[in-house]
Amino acid sequence: MSLTTTTHLNFRGDARAALAFYQSVFGGHLAVVTYGDAGAVRDESEADQIMWGQVQADSGFHVMAYDVPSSMDYHPGENGFFVSVRGETVDEVSDYWEKLTAGATVVIPIGPASWATAYGMLRDRFGVVWVVDVVSEYNG
């Protein structure tokens, strides 16, 4: 069993530039998946925006980011990040999910997604947004 937490930054159209900047500062590998790559385009003007991205360096630096779609509220400084909890199995993350839901508002119920065997999002009773998912390979 292996569980990690990662800072997940939220942008509106600037995720690619931010990730490239963080890579230039910390080094490491940059990986991005656009809404178009994932077949999750709701607004054609956002097809090339980042649905999921990360910079991960051998030094241990790791940050994730995405572009909040225009269909969702986005208030910089108010919902500028998520805490991402990523596990290796659905059983592993489901237990954490159930505990986090106490007093929470579920934004996206946990369940299968096109990019992961399990994915869910909630705002806990303290206002912190958590993304819980299972690690999966991207073969884009």
N, C-alpha and C positions, 0 to 999 in steps of 0.2 A: 504494500500500500504506500502511495506517495501523494502527498497533498502540498500544493503551493498556493501562496497568495501573491498577487501581482497588482501593482497600481495600473489602473485602466483609465486612460485620459480620454475625455470627450471633447470633440471639436465640431464645428459646423463648416466643413469644407477645407480645413487646414490640417487634417491629420497627416497627410502625406508629407507636407512641408515640415511639420513638427517632428515626425519620426526621422526624416532625413537629417534634420538638425541634431537630434539626440544621437543618431548614429555617428555624425561628424564629431561630436563631443566625446562619446564613450566608446566608439568603435563597435564591433560586433556585426551581427547579421541582421539585415532588414528584410522582413517578409510582409507582404501586403496581399489582401484579397479585396477586390472591389465588389460593389453590389452587382455589377455586370458579370464579373467572374463567377459569382455564387448564384446567378440566376434569380436575384432577389431585388430587381429594379422595380420601384414603385413610381418613380419620377425619372424620366429619361435624362433630365439634366443632372441627375445624381449618379448615373451609371458608373462613372469613373471615380467616384468618391470611395473612401475606404470603409468597408464593412467590418474588417478585422485587420489589424496590423500589429507588428511588434518589432522591437529591437532587443536582441539578446546577445550579450557579450560574454566571453570566457571569464571576465573579471567578476561575473555575478550580476552585473547590471541587467535589468529586464524591465521593460515598460511596454504596455499594450495601449492601443489607441484606435478610435474609430470616428467617423463623421456621423453625427446624429442626423437622421433623415429629417427633412422639412415637415414630415407628418407628425413628428414628436416635438414637444416643448423642449427648448434649450435655452438656458439662462446662464451664461458664463459666470463663474464664481459661485453659482448656486448648485449646479449639477455638473461640475467640471471633471468629476472622476467617478469611477466605480471601484469597488474592491472585487477582484476576480478570484474565485476559489475554483481551482481546477483539480480534478482527481482522475484516477485511471479507470474507474468503473462506475456504473450507474448506482449500484448499491452503496458505494463509498460516499458519493456526493448527496444521495437522497437523504441520508441521516442528517447531514449538516443542513440541507435545505429545510427539512421538517422542523428542526430546532430554530432556524432563522425566521421562519414564518410566524412565530409567536408574536402577536401584536403588529405584524408587518402588513404592508399593502403589496400584494402580488401584482407586478407589472406584466410579466410573461410567465404563465405557469410552467413548471418544469416538465419537459417532455422531449421527444425526439425533434431534432432540427436537421435541416439539409446538411449542416456542417458538423454535427456532433450527435452522438447517441442520446445525449441529454443536455438540455440548456434551459435555464430559467433566470428570471430577473425579479428582484423584489426590493422595496424600500423598507428597511427595518424600522422599528418603533422609535429609533433615534434619528431617522432621516438619512441614514447611510444606504446607498444603493449597492446591492450585492448582485454579481453575476456568478452563477454556479453552473459549471459544465464539466464534461468529460473530454479529456485530451483525445484528439483524433488527427489522423494524417490528412493533410491537404494534398490532393493530387491534381492541382489545376494546371 
